């Protein structure tokens, strides 16, 4: 059984995401804050996707711009809901955000008018359960900064509600999963229609523009970011942009949003492995966890690998 070549990018993106998040966490020690991190990351995404314009594609006129704008708005809303959720209990928020995989499968059948193989549905459910197990038992087990939904590890910042109840945390996390799933499926649908050389630069360029709305919530002006924080912040932001490019390229050129998200969810497994192996390099001490937590995470890792195996059996 051969691993489908078009799923190698989501697999690599899942790994790159975790490394990027750990780098961004390094900048958090210097007080950069969530919203400034998100702003820098989104601007980096806009810059990294801009050269794709040279690839060309179908022409878009002014009446077509609502499509990349809607996909960008859904992505941006997902970021905001993610951070609002992570202001609560991370061990509650992260597993709920794992529902994105099931929602992608649902939106794929509704919006793409296509069938999702039964084994992919099973893989989506298994991946969601695996994410819950991999993140259960620690308030900061899986990493995510300025950008996506199945990760927890960013410092508090201005604009985030403190000490919110479990109900609000679940609601914010579910909203994040919903709009991120919508963004993925829209990227697949319209990226294929206009071509990645047109849709993706517009979508992520608009994401950078929308990010200006975060400026009033900065905990301090961007110019005050300490010089020592920039190597961490810049390298993490560029890597976040590149991993987003890998996922977006796959969705817009190859489709298979459900399979891509199952494979991409391997970042939950990578986060555990890297935290154990090199987390101390980034000031992360999560390697010292109770045996019960480690057993749950081991079971979650096995489930994750089984889910990826199911994707292989259902690959086209």
matplotlib code that plots the C-alpha trace (Angstrom):
import matplotlib.pyplot as plt

x = [0.0, 1.6, 1.1, -0.6, 1.9, -0.5, -0.9, 2.8, 2.3, -0.4, 1.8, 4.8, 2.6, 1.5, 5.0, 6.1, 3.1, 4.3, 7.9, 6.5, 4.3, 7.3, 9.3, 6.4, 6.2, 9.8, 8.8, 6.0, 8.6, 9.3, 5.7, 4.8, 1.2, -1.4, -2.8, 0.6, 1.7, -1.4, -1.0, 2.7, 1.9, -1.0, 1.1, 3.8, 1.1, 0.0, 3.6, 4.4, 1.3, 1.8, 4.4, 1.8, 0.2, 2.8, 1.3, -1.7, -5.2, -8.8, -9.6, -11.5, -13.5, -14.9, -18.0, -15.9, -13.9, -16.5, -15.3, -11.7, -13.0, -15.4, -12.8, -10.3, -13.0, -13.8, -10.1, -9.7, -12.8, -11.4, -8.3, -10.2, -12.5, -9.4, -7.8, -11.0, -11.4, -7.8, -8.4, -10.3, -9.2, -7.0, -7.6, -11.3, -10.8, -8.3, -10.3, -13.5, -11.5, -10.6, -14.2, -13.0, -12.1, -15.6, -17.0, -14.8, -16.2, -19.7, -19.1, -17.4, -20.6, -22.8, -20.8, -18.7, -21.6, -19.2, -19.1, -16.7, -15.6, -17.0, -13.4, -12.6, -15.6, -14.3, -10.8, -12.2, -14.0, -10.9, -8.7, -11.0, -10.9, -7.1, -6.8, -8.9, -6.7, -3.4, -4.4, -6.3, -4.7, -2.5, -3.4, -0.8, -0.3, -0.7, 0.7, -1.0, -0.4, -1.7, -3.3, -5.1, -7.4, -6.2, -3.5, -3.1, -0.2, -0.2, 0.2, -2.7, -2.9, -5.1, -8.6, -8.9, -11.4, -9.9, -11.3, -14.2, -16.5, -16.4, -19.6, -18.0, -14.8, -16.7, -18.8, -15.8, -13.9, -16.9, -17.2, -13.5, -13.8, -16.9, -15.4, -12.0, -13.7, -15.7, -12.6, -10.8, -13.8, -14.2, -10.5, -10.9, -14.0, -12.9, -9.2, -9.9, -12.3, -9.9, -6.5, -4.1, -2.3, -5.3, -7.4, -4.7, -2.9, -6.2, -7.5, -4.4, -3.7, -7.2, -6.4, -3.5, -5.8, -8.4, -5.7, -5.6, -8.7, -6.4, -4.3, -6.6, -6.2, -2.4, -0.9, 1.6, 2.6, 4.4, 7.5, 8.0, 8.5, 11.9, 14.8, 15.4, 11.8, 12.1, 14.2, 11.6, 8.6, 9.9, 11.1, 7.9, 5.7, 7.4, 7.2, 3.5, 2.9, 4.8, 2.8, -0.4, 0.7, 1.2, -2.3, -3.9, -2.0, -3.2, -6.8, -6.9, -5.1, -5.8, -9.0, -9.6, -10.1, -11.2, -8.2, -5.8, -7.2, -6.9, -3.2, -2.7, -4.1, -0.9, 0.4, -1.2, 1.1, 4.1, 3.4, 3.7, 6.8, 8.6, 7.6, 9.1, 12.3, 13.2, 10.6, 13.2, 15.0, 12.0, 11.5, 8.7, 8.6, 5.6, 7.8, 7.3, 3.8, 2.0, 2.0, -1.8, -1.5, 1.3, -0.8, -3.7, -1.4, 0.1, -3.4, -4.2, -1.0, -2.1, -5.5, -4.0, -1.8, -4.8, -6.8, -4.1, -4.0, -7.7, -7.1, -4.6, -7.2, -9.7, -7.3, -8.3]
y = [0.0, 3.2, 6.6, 9.0, 11.5, 14.4, 13.8, 14.2, 18.0, 17.8, 15.4, 17.7, 20.7, 19.0, 18.5, 22.1, 23.5, 22.1, 23.3, 26.8, 26.9, 26.0, 28.8, 31.3, 30.2, 31.2, 34.7, 34.6, 34.6, 38.1, 39.3, 39.5, 38.5, 36.6, 39.3, 40.7, 37.2, 36.6, 39.8, 39.1, 35.5, 36.6, 39.3, 36.6, 34.4, 37.2, 37.8, 34.1, 33.5, 36.6, 35.0, 32.3, 35.0, 34.4, 30.9, 32.5, 31.1, 32.0, 35.7, 37.1, 40.3, 42.5, 40.3, 37.3, 38.8, 37.7, 34.1, 34.6, 37.2, 34.7, 32.0, 34.5, 35.8, 32.2, 31.6, 34.8, 34.1, 30.7, 32.3, 34.7, 31.9, 29.7, 32.3, 33.1, 29.3, 29.0, 31.7, 29.0, 25.5, 24.3, 20.6, 21.3, 23.6, 21.5, 18.3, 20.2, 21.9, 18.5, 18.3, 20.2, 16.9, 15.6, 18.9, 19.0, 15.6, 17.0, 20.2, 18.2, 16.2, 19.3, 22.0, 19.9, 17.6, 14.6, 11.4, 11.0, 7.3, 5.5, 4.8, 8.5, 9.2, 6.5, 8.1, 11.5, 10.3, 8.4, 11.4, 13.6, 11.1, 10.8, 14.6, 14.5, 11.8, 13.5, 16.7, 15.5, 15.9, 18.9, 22.6, 23.1, 19.9, 20.6, 23.7, 26.4, 30.1, 32.4, 30.3, 27.1, 25.1, 22.1, 23.4, 25.1, 26.9, 30.6, 33.2, 35.4, 38.8, 41.8, 41.2, 37.6, 36.9, 35.5, 32.8, 32.0, 29.0, 25.6, 26.4, 29.5, 27.6, 24.8, 27.2, 29.2, 26.0, 24.6, 27.8, 27.7, 24.1, 25.1, 28.1, 26.5, 23.5, 25.9, 27.7, 24.5, 23.2, 26.6, 26.7, 23.3, 24.3, 27.7, 27.1, 24.4, 26.8, 29.7, 28.0, 28.3, 31.1, 33.3, 32.2, 31.6, 35.0, 36.8, 34.8, 35.2, 38.7, 39.6, 37.7, 40.0, 43.0, 41.7, 41.4, 45.1, 44.7, 43.2, 46.3, 47.9, 44.8, 44.7, 44.7, 47.2, 48.7, 46.4, 48.6, 47.7, 44.0, 43.2, 42.6, 39.2, 38.1, 38.7, 35.7, 33.4, 35.4, 35.8, 32.2, 30.8, 33.1, 32.2, 28.5, 28.9, 30.6, 27.8, 25.0, 26.9, 27.1, 23.3, 22.6, 25.3, 24.1, 20.5, 21.5, 23.7, 21.4, 17.9, 18.2, 15.4, 17.9, 15.1, 12.9, 15.9, 17.0, 13.5, 13.4, 17.0, 16.1, 14.1, 17.4, 16.3, 13.3, 15.4, 17.9, 15.1, 13.6, 16.9, 18.2, 15.0, 15.1, 18.8, 20.7, 21.8, 23.7, 26.0, 26.2, 23.6, 21.2, 19.2, 16.0, 15.4, 14.2, 11.5, 8.0, 8.0, 11.0, 9.3, 6.1, 8.1, 9.9, 6.6, 5.3, 8.6, 8.2, 4.7, 5.9, 8.7, 6.2, 3.9, 6.9, 7.7, 4.0, 4.1, 7.2, 5.0, 2.3, 4.9, 7.0, 7.5]
z = [0.0, -1.2, 0.5, -1.9, -3.1, -2.8, 0.9, 1.6, 1.8, 4.5, 6.4, 6.2, 7.0, 10.2, 11.3, 10.3, 12.1, 15.4, 14.9, 14.0, 17.1, 19.3, 17.7, 18.2, 21.8, 22.1, 21.2, 23.8, 26.6, 25.5, 25.9, 22.2, 22.9, 20.9, 18.7, 17.6, 16.9, 14.8, 12.9, 12.0, 11.0, 8.8, 7.1, 6.5, 4.9, 2.6, 1.5, 1.0, -1.1, -3.3, -5.6, -6.6, -8.7, -11.3, -11.9, -13.5, -13.5, -14.4, -14.4, -11.5, -11.8, -9.0, -8.8, -8.0, -5.1, -2.5, -2.9, -1.7, 0.8, 2.3, 2.6, 4.2, 6.6, 7.7, 8.3, 10.2, 12.3, 13.1, 14.4, 16.7, 18.0, 18.6, 20.8, 22.7, 23.3, 24.5, 27.1, 28.9, 29.8, 27.0, 27.8, 27.0, 24.0, 22.0, 21.8, 20.8, 18.0, 16.8, 15.5, 12.5, 10.8, 11.0, 9.9, 6.9, 5.8, 6.3, 4.4, 1.6, 1.0, 1.2, -0.6, -3.0, -4.0, -3.7, -1.7, 1.2, 1.4, 4.5, 5.7, 5.6, 7.9, 10.2, 10.0, 10.8, 13.9, 15.0, 14.5, 16.5, 19.4, 19.1, 19.4, 22.5, 24.0, 23.0, 24.6, 27.7, 31.1, 30.5, 30.3, 27.5, 25.8, 22.1, 20.5, 18.5, 18.2, 15.9, 13.5, 13.6, 15.7, 17.2, 19.4, 22.7, 23.8, 23.7, 26.4, 27.5, 25.8, 25.6, 24.3, 25.7, 28.4, 31.5, 33.7, 31.3, 32.1, 30.4, 28.4, 26.8, 26.1, 24.3, 22.3, 21.1, 20.2, 18.3, 16.4, 15.5, 14.2, 12.2, 10.4, 9.9, 8.3, 6.1, 5.0, 4.0, 1.9, 0.2, -0.6, -2.2, -4.1, -5.4, -5.6, -8.1, -10.0, -10.4, -9.9, -7.0, -8.8, -8.5, -5.6, -2.9, -3.3, -3.1, -0.2, 2.0, 0.8, 2.1, 5.3, 5.9, 5.3, 7.7, 10.3, 10.7, 12.8, 15.5, 15.9, 18.5, 20.7, 20.7, 24.2, 23.0, 19.6, 17.2, 17.2, 20.9, 20.2, 21.8, 19.4, 21.1, 20.2, 16.4, 15.5, 17.1, 15.9, 12.3, 11.8, 13.4, 11.3, 8.0, 8.8, 9.7, 6.4, 4.5, 6.2, 5.5, 1.9, 1.8, 3.0, 0.8, -2.3, -1.7, -1.1, -4.2, -6.6, -5.4, -3.3, -0.8, 2.0, 4.4, 3.8, 3.9, 7.2, 8.7, 7.7, 8.8, 12.2, 12.7, 14.2, 17.4, 17.4, 16.3, 19.1, 21.8, 20.3, 19.9, 23.3, 24.8, 22.7, 22.3, 24.2, 26.8, 24.0, 23.8, 27.6, 27.5, 30.5, 29.5, 29.2, 32.9, 32.9, 35.0, 33.6, 33.2, 30.9, 28.9, 28.5, 27.2, 24.7, 23.6, 22.9, 21.1, 18.9, 18.0, 17.0, 14.9, 13.0, 12.5, 11.1, 8.6, 7.7, 6.9, 4.7, 2.7, 2.2, 0.9, -1.2, -4.8]

ax = plt.figure().add_subplot(projection="3d")
ax.plot(x, y, z, "-o")
ax.set_aspect("equal")
plt.show()
